Amino acid sequence: MKKGLLALFVISLFAQCAKVPITGRRQMKFVNSKRLQTMSFTQYSDVKTTAKLVPNTDPRTLLVKNVGEKISVAVNRYLTNNGYKDRLKEFEWEFNLADENTVNAWCMPGGKVMFYTGILPICAGEEGIAVVMGHEIAHAIARHGNERMSQGLLARGLGAAGQIGTSGASPAFQAVFNQSFGIGSQIGLLKFSRNNESEADKLGLVFMTMAGYNPATAADFWKRMAINKGDGQVPSEFMSTHPSDDRRISDILKYLPEARKWADK
């Protein structure tokens, strides 16, 4: 019992060494980033195999890719100029659009992004896509996936957590990855906490601002999303674990002055 408590204490101390960019929040992070990247790339390839991808020549795909490239350039610039240059190696950016009438988009650890055509009408153009793109990329930059997996491993007991450093994915590690990222479900979607979602909103506002977009359009996007959710017209996985609409919009409006400070940086 004492050994278990000691191990937990050591893990906790190690986890506290990780901080989220921009917010500075300490987070639990003891999954090897390279290992998580490899597993994420495999999952993304599987999704591309089963999804009906919209061709790269389609104007909708071109727009999604263009926005993704602009925001990824801004993110790379942020990481380079603000003490996180070592994280650049974690990302190999890729942007795709799947032809599916569901309101959703996501970014796997490592920078692999998938949009669904069902969310494009709510985006209502390039600025709205930038809102979603910035938010989803923010999850990856903040290492929210790693954080959720670390929490899941710890919840399963120190035996599972102790296998993190072993070569190859142990059954316990693979099970937590599958559970965290929805492997086997229709959409490979990580279920983040509401705190993670709020944090991704802030980082996303900064990144879209750095990419030359107007962060105030984020409030308009979430108003449209709330209307869509109320009408129940299109299934919305995107909203399932997010903060309440009023709270989210209020928080975004309060954060706009801070986000705007990052223009032209």
Secondary structure, DSSP 8 states (H G I E B T S, - for coil): -HHHHHHHHHHHHHHTTEE-TTT--EE---S-HHHHHHHHHHHHHHHHHHS-B--TTSHHHHHHHHHHHHHHHHHHHHHHHTT-GGGGGG---EEEEE--SS--EEEETTTEEEEEGGGHHHHTTHHHHHHHHHHHHHHHHTTHHHHHHHHHHHHT-HHHHTTTTSSS--HHHHHHHHHHHTTTSSS------HHHHHHHHHHHHHHHHHTT--TTHHHHHHHHHHHHHHHT-S--GGGTTS--HHHHHHHHHHHHHHHHTTTT-
